Amino acid sequence: MPVKIRTAQALTQLTPAEKRAAEQLVAGASNAEGAQALGISTTTFTGNIVAIGKKFGITSRRGRAARAHAVLASGQVPPPPAPERIPDVTERDLRLLRALAEHPETHDIARAAGLAPADVRPMIADLVDKAGAANETHLIGLGHAWGLLKTGPSQLAGSARFHAADLPLQAGRSPWGATPTTAGSSPAMVRR
């Protein structure tokens, strides 16, 4: 029987169990909360989150937000429901959101966002509060729901790494002045 070579896209397809775990992840659930919601053990839930990370090349323990971005950008799970009101944030906040979506490690987030490493975690906490998110992983989910972070399999083509330049902004609006979307819908995006 000939060897079947899997494509990069096939390698990143989530199993049904991983998709269920990913839905909990993007909503900001902790491992214990996600496990309880799904009626599985915390060990099983954590194993699914680790497997998701491996499929997208994210192995850092701090990579929950990057994992959430990967599954949302791949289009395999819908974003969580988002509040109607999108908070006003600065361009610097948007750069931080993008860096958090792209990078699991604090020093890499700092470099990508143009911030001092010591400022990253406090600024993420402030952004989580501004957005009304449960935590930074939920913040990424809300960013996708509001159309601030690009979604779709084309973003993942050929690479498990994400680049801030590939993330669209709303034309003629402040970065957070987008129209919110519901799970499974996608706003029309225009590059600046």
Residue, then its C-alpha position, 0 to 999 in steps of 0.5 A: m500500500p502506498v504511503k499517504i502524505r498528508t498536507a499541512q492543512a490535513l495536519t492541522q485538522l482538529t478531531p471532534a474532541e479537540k474542536r469541543a475543547a477549542e470552543q471552550l478555550v476561545a470562550g476563555a474557559s480554564n482547563a478545569e472549567g472546560a473539562q467540567a463543561l464537557g463532562i470530561s476529566t481535566t487531564t483529558f481536556t488538557g491533553n486536547i489543548v496540548a494536541i491542538g498546540k502541537k498541530f499548530g506548532i505552539t508548544s509553549r505553556r503560555g500559548r493558550a491565546a495563540r492556540a485560540h487564535a490558531v483555531l479561530a483563524s483556521g475556521q474550525v471553531p466559531p468565535p464566542p458571542a461578543p458584546e454589542r459594544i466594542p470598547d475604544v482602544t488605541e492603535r497600540d492596544l491593537r498592536l498588543l492584541r495582534a502580538l498576543a494572538e501571534h506569540p506565546e512568550t512575553h518577550d516575543i509579544a513585547r518585541a512584536a508590539g514594540l513594548a518593554p517586556a515588563d509592560v506587556r502583562p500589565m497592558i494585557a490585563d488592562l486590555v482584558d478589562k477594557a474589552g470585558a473579557a474573562n482573560e487573555t484567551h477570551l480577549i482573542g476570541l472577542g477580537h475575532a468575533w469583532g472582526l479585528l483578527k483575520t479568520g479563515p484557512s488562507q491565513l494558515a496556508g503553508s505555515a503555523r505562524f501568524h504575522a500581524a501584517d496579515l491581520p486586517l483593519q476596518a477601513g475608515r474606522s478606529p481599530w476597535g470601531a468595527t461592527p460586532t459579528t455573531a459566531g460563524s459570521s464574518p464581516a467584510m474586511v478592507r485593508r488600509 
